[in-house]
């Protein structure tokens, strides 16, 4: 994925704050439940229709286009089993607070939407070049 | 021969610009309060008539257990859920007491402005010829309008949200006969019960005329130039209608009964007004109720300001029934609430049924006449004592 040459360069803390605000608005959840590692589905009650809403809000706020499959895959660019296993291992290191024990082992493609957290959305946007500089 | 099934009213629910709930509204009316003020839901200062009957102090979070559902609703849908909830509570139909698997919902709506502000924002900067260019229009709308937009703005969503929030899994429908739609929904619910299709239905209307497109339409139709000018409003009124035996078997208190229903179109083939059309709905509703003119104590009517002042209505009644009917009380709550579109007549009906000053056990005719030419009349019999019915 290439960086958006027309999109704004956003500082990481602001990026996180904006994503938190978007998710909070779309899911009507209080700020005390909005933590970076909260699963949108398992912890914040998101349904498929909410992902469509969140995707639109992200597109409008950051002036980017998001492919639908990219949204559902979260931060996972490839969804063959080996790639899922490798990406899940990296994600475990990056998000130790996430309740991994509630997910099956091994993870399958079907489980990927449950991994979508505010942090994975931030990671995705940073990967798109929306954030300036290295990740936090 | 099948026994006659009767449609009794066991619950009333209301959201009005003067109060959330039947009692709050009645108390405000009793204090002589008027809801017509400059509105705040959008900037109407550019219109010759910037006032309206706006529902204030309404918190949708009080009505929706899951706040997330609110983003899929417009004002009318939120009012509808609140009014339907009150109607169920008023009827004693509490959670778990009786199954809602067969509970029906039919609501009236006069339409929607289809989220005009959002559409307008997506199309900003385009010349009129560009808007007519389908690929350009589609690109702007598909990329600039939230995909949830349609779910929010379809007029049948109020009935859907009532069913979802209240677990009503019976028949579900929406009537869109302009300002007659609310009464028509009540009439249809009455017919469903009489036909044996269902034993209980939440029926009524929710509407809001406080939208830029609606104000533009009202101005173009000359409604802001009448004396007095038309005052748009908003709100919802929902009645719980039940088959009488089913209502009594669960111990519900009877608030009244719907006993007749008639509708017609008031326009000629050339667009002229049929002055006898409203009268025909009165005659047909009275006939169906098994009444005569003497049984009608009150006529409540929601009508556009371009016609039907009280004197005209009185002459129409005299022509219809051959009597001047000096005892008749003409009732409308619009001067205090504004005109709530499809919900106006149902608000009149609910307040007439609930009012402690309902004169006697004789009947009430409630009518609506719309700009689109529909005339709808429901004949109802209120009861003063909650445990009394004739």
Interface residues (C-beta under 8 A of the other chain):
Chain A: X26 X27 X28 X29 X45 X49 X50 X52 X53 X56 X57 X59 X60
Chain B: X66 X67 X68 X70 X71 X72 X143 X144 X146 X147 X148 X151
